[in-house]
Amino acid sequence: MKKLLLPALFFLVLNASAQNAQQIHERAILVDTHNDVLSNELINHEDIGKLQTTGQLDLVRAKQGGLDCQVFSIWCGPQYGKGTAFKFANREIDSLYALLNRYPDKMTLVRNSAELKNAVAHKKFAAMIGVEGGHMIEDRLDYIDSLHARGMCYLTLTWNNSTSWATSATDETLHHDSLQKAGHIGLNIYGKQIVKHLNDLGVIIDLSHPGEQTFYDVLATTTKPVIASHSCAYALNPFRRNLKDDQLKALAKNGGVVFVNFYSGFVDSNYFKVSPPFIRLHKAELDSLIKIYHDEDLATERLFALYKKESDSFRPPLSMLIKHIDYIAKLIGIDHVGIGSDFDGAESYPMGMDDVTDYPKITSELLKLGYSEKDIDKILGGNFLRVLQANTGK
C-alpha cells in the first residue's frame, strides 16, 4: 500500500509546486527589456497584434506568457549614418505607433513606472521604447530630445559599431590598437555631455553594447542608475558582450541592473564552436534566404527554424540560462538582475525558451533554487521599475 501512496504523493507535491509557480508568475509584473520584433516586422509586414507562426513575440503569446511590459528595441545597423539613421529609427517608432493605434484596447505606450503600473492594473499590454545604438542620434542632442519626446526610455550608447563619442565592446576588443592609435577609447568630452543630457531628461543609459572603458567612463559621469538591457555573465561565458565580475559589482554600486540575455551565444561558451558547421552546411540556402529578406540576421533565424531538429541539437539547456541569473544575483544581489531576452534578435535560445510563452519556466526554476516570491518579483520586473522611477522621477 505504501508503494502505491508514494508516487501519488510525489505527483501531488509536483502539481502543487507547479500551481504555486504559475500563481507567483501571474501576480508579478513581468518586464522584458529587449526585443527586436519591430525590425523584423518592417521586413515581414506581419501584424504582431495577432497570433504569429514565426518569431517569438505577439500580443496573443505575450498574454499567455504573463508578459506585462515589453521594451521594444529600435535598431538599425552601421550602414545607416548621418542623414539616414535617425530617419530609420523614427520609421521603426512609427511602426510601433501604428500597432498601438490598431489595438488601443489591448496595449498602450508608457514612459514611466506609474504609467506602467496603471497599464497593468487596467490589463493593457505596456509598450516601451529602447533605442539600440547611439549612431541613431547622429551626434545631435536635439535628436535625443526628439526620440525622448516620442517615448525613448533608454538609449544604448553604442551598438557593435562605435560612435564619434563612445567606443563599443566589439571595437574595444577587436580593434583596440586602432582605437589607441586614433586616440579615442571610451567616452570623450562630448560623450560625457550626452550622458548628462540623458540624465537630465530621465532617459536610462544602457551599457549592454559599449566597451569596458566606455562602461567605466559612464559610471564616473552619470548621476542616475544605469542598465545593461541584454547581457550575461562573462565569468560563465567569456564573450566580449558579457559583463565581467568587476563590471557587475560596479553596476550594483551604481544602483543599476543587468538584464540577462537569452541568446545561446551569450549563455553558452560552446555555442560559437558548434554553430558554424551547421551554417556552413546550409550556406547555399542561407544565401537564398538573405536574398529574400535582405537581412542576414533574419535569414539566419529562418534557417534555424527550417532545420529545427538540427539546430536544436546544439542549443544549450535551460539550466545554463538560469545559472547566469543565479550567478549575478549571488554576486551582486537580488536587486540588480532582470530579464532582457533579446527575443526576435537572434537565431538560437536555450532549450525550452522558444518564445514569450515560456517565461513561466524561469519562475519555476528559480523557485526550485529557493528564490522567494519577493525575489522573483524583483527579477521579473521590480528591479526595472525601480531603475525607471529613479531616472524619470515617476
N, C-alpha and C positions, 0 to 999 in steps of 0.2 A: 504493500500500500504506500509506504514511504517513497518507494521508487517512482510511483505514479504521481505523487504530490510534488516532488521536487521540480520536475520540468514545468509543471503547471505554475508553480510559484515563481520560477525563473521568468516565465513568459509574462506573468502579471507585473513583475518588477520592471522588466524591459518596457512593457507597454505604458506603465505609469511614468517612467523616465522620459519616454518619447513625447507623451502628452504634456509633461511639465516643460520640456524644451520648447514645444510648439507654443505653449501659453506665454512663456517668457519672451519668445521671439515676437509674438503678436503684440505684446504690451510695450515693447521697446520701440523707440523711434530709430529706424534704420536709415542711415545716410551713406551713400556711396559717393566718394569724392572724385571719381574719374571714370568716364565712359565716352567712347569715341563714336557713338552711333550716328551723330549728326554728319560727320564726314562721309560715312558710308551712305547715309540717306540721300545726300546730294548726288551720289553716283547711281544708286539703285532706284531712286524715286519711290521708295516704299513708305507706307503710312504706319509709323510705329504706334499710332493710337489703336491699331487693330492687331490681332494676333499674327505674328510672322513665323514663317518656317525656317528662316535663316537668321543669323546674328544671335545676340544674347539678351537684347532688351526690347520690349514693347510694353505698353501700359497694361495689357492683359496679364502677361507673365510677371510684371512688377508687382501687381496686386497679389498674385499667388505666392510670390517670394517674400512678401512683407516689406517691400522696399517703399519707404515713405518719401524719400528725397534723393534725387539724382543731380549731381553737379555734372552738367554736360560740357564736354571738352570742345572748345573752339580751337581748331588746329589747321595749320597749313605747313607744308614743307619749306625748306630753304630756297626752293626755286622761286618762291614769292618774296619779293623785296620791296624797296621803296616804290610807291605808286601802285602796288598790287596786293601786298599782304594785308593791309588794313581793310581794303575793299573786300577781300576774300573772307576775312574774319566777320565782317558785317553781313556778308551773304549767308554764312552759317547761322549767325544770330537771327537773321530774317527767317530761316527755315524753322528755327525753334519757335519764333513768334507766330508763324503760320500754324504750327502744331497746336500752340496754346489757343489760337483763335478757333481752330476746328473743334477743340474739346474743352471749352470753358467750364463745363460741368464736372470734368474729370481731373483737370490739372491747372496749376497756376504758377506764375513766376514769383519767387520770393527772394528777398535781398538781405534779410537778417533773421536772427533766431526767433524773434517774436512772430514774424510773418510765417516762418517755417512751422512753428508750433500751432499757429492758428489754422494753417492749411491742413495739418494732420488732424486737428480737432474737428474740422469740417469734412474729413475724409476725402480730401483732394490731394492728388499727387503733387509734391512740391518740386519745381524745376529751378535749378540754379545754373549760373554760367561761370565756367572757368576758362580763361584764355591761356592756351598752352604754347608759349613761345613769345619772348619779348620782341622778336623781329616784327611782330604784327603791330606794334605801336610805332614802328618806323622812326624811332629816335625822337618822338614828339610827345611832350607832356599833354598837349590838348587832345591827342588821340587816346591817352589814358582816361582823360575826363569823359570823352565820348563813350568809350567802352563801359566805363563805370555807370554812366547815365543809362545805358541800355541793360545794366544788370550784372556786370562783371563782379563776381565775389572774390576771385583770386586771379593773380597773374603769375604764371610760371615764367621766371625771369629769362630763361633760355629754353629752347628745345635742344636737340643734339647739336645744332649749329649755334655758335656764339653770336653775340651782338657786338656793336662797337663799344658797349659799356659793361658787358659781363661775359665771362667765358664759361663754356659748357663742360659737363663731365666728359663728354666724348673728346672734345678738343684738348682739355687739360690732361687727359690720359694718353691719347694717341698722337697729339701734335704739340706736346709740351715744349719741345725745343724751339719750334717755330714761333710759338707764343712768346717765349722768353726772349727770343731774338728780336721780336717786334716790340718788346717792352710792355706787353699787356697780358697780365694774368690776374684774374679775379675781377673785382668791382672797381671801376675807376671813379673819378670825381662826379661825372655825370650820372653814373650808376647809383651812387650814393644819394644824389638829388632825386632820382626816380624812386628809390626806396622810401625816402622821406615823404615824397608826394603820395605814394601809395598808403603810407601810414596815415597821412592827413585825411585822405579820402575814406579810409576804413576798408581798403582792399587788402585782402590777405596776401602775403608774399609766399609763393610756392617754390620750394627748393628741391624738387624732385629731379630736375634735369641739370641745373647748374653744377659746375665743378666744385671741388673741395675748397679751393681758395675763395671762390665766389661765395660759397656757403658760409665760411667764417667771416668774410668781409661784411656780408649781410647781417649776421648776428651781432657784429660790432657796431652796426649802424641803426638797425631797426629799434623802435620803441614799443613794438607790439609783438605778440606771439606769431610765429610763422608755422608753415606746414610743409610736409613732403607729401604731395597728394597721391602718389602711386610709386612707392619704393619698398624695398625689402632690406633684410639684414645682411650686410657684407660678410659678417662672421660665418654665416651659413652658406653663402654663395658669393664669392669674391668677384662680383661683376661691377663694372665701373658705375652703374646707375644705382647700386645699392649703397646704403649708408654704413660707414664704419662705426665701431663702438663709441669712439670719441665724438663723432658727429651726433650720434643718438643721444649721448649724455649732454652735449651742448644744446641740442634741440629741446631736451627736457628742462634744462636750466632756464631756457628762454620762455618756457611755458607752452611750447609748441607740441605738435602731434605728427607722427608718421603714420600714413595710411597705407596698409600693406597691399602690394600689387599681387594679382593672381597669376600673372604671366609665367608660364613654365620656365622661360629662360631666366627669370629673376628668382624664382623659387628654388630651382634645381640646378646645381652646379654642373650636372652631367648633360643637361639638355642640349647645349650648343656643340656637344660632341656627337650626339646620336641623331639629331635632326637633319644635318647637312646631307648625309647619304640618301635620306628619303627625298629631299628636294632635288638632288642630282638625278635620282632615278626617274623623277617625273618632270624633268626640266622642260621638255617639249610641250607638255600640257600646261605647265605654268606660264610659259611664253605665250601660249594661245589665250590663256585667261587674262594676262596682262593687256593684250590687245583688245579684249572685250571690255575690261573695267578701266583701263588706262590708269591703274593704281596697283603697284606691286604688292603693297601690304594686303589690300582687299583680295587680290588674286591669290595670294598665299593662303589667306583664311579659307577661301573657297576650295583650294586644292586639298587642304587638310580635311575639310568636310566631305569632299568627294571620296577620299580614301580613308575614311574614319577608322576602319579596323586597323590599318597600318599605322596611322598617326597615333591612335590610342595606345599602341604598344610601347611608345616611349614618353607618354605623359607621366609626370610624377604622381605619387599617391597624394590624396588629400592631406594626409598626416604631415607632409612636408610644408604645406601652406600654413597649417595650424602651428607648426614649430616656429615659423617666423613671427607669428602673432605672440606666441608664448615667450619666445626669446626676448623680444622687445619689451613686453610687459614686465618680465622679470628683471631685465637690465635697468630700465629707466622708470618703471612704474606704470600702473594701470591707466593713469591719466593721460598717457602720451602715445596711445596706439589706437588705430581705427581701420576702416575698410576703404580701400581705393582700388577696385578690382581691375581697371583697365580693360573691362569687357568691351567687345567690338573694336578693340585696338590691337589685337594680337591673334595669332593663329592657333595657340595652344594654351590650355589651362589644366590644372591638376584633375585627375580622375574624380568624377563626382561634381565638379564645378563646370557644368555645361552652359548654364545661363542663370538669369536672376532668380529663377525658381529654386535654386539650390542654396541660397543664403541660409535657410534654417539649419543646414548641416553644420555650419560654423558654430551656431549657438549650441547645438547638440554636442559637438566635440569639445567645446570649451567647458560645458557642464561636466563632462566626463573627466576633465583635468582638474576639476574642483573650483572653477571660477563661480563666483556668486552671481545672483541676478543683477545686483548693483554693478559688479564688474562688467558683466556682459552689456548692460545698458550703456556704459561708458564707451566700450569698444564699438558697439553698433552705431552709436550716434551722439551720445552725450558729450564725448570729447570734442567732436566737431562743433556742436552747439556752443560749447564754452569758448573755443577759439574765435568763432564767428562773432559772438557777443563782445569779446574782448577787443576785436578790431572795429566793429561797427558801432559799438556803444548801445546796441538794441538787442 
